[in-house]
Amino acid sequence: MEPNPAVEHETTLEHALDVARSNAKEAKRLLDDALVKRQSGEVNDDRVTQLQGLLDLANEDLKRVTREQ
């Protein structure tokens, strides 16, 4: 059985902060990977733009959750 990460936190806000951090980190990883692949033609500019938007949204969410802490 998979552990429930929500149980490992004292509060819902702690859980939300962990999720927001993880999402921002993953969005950054995806964007960095796409930027490298764009140079070789594996990824087009539209995908890079889409992933930049995802990173921006993830960072906004992280800021929002941080303010709520």
Order of alpha helices (4+ residues) and beta strands (2+ residues): alpha-alpha
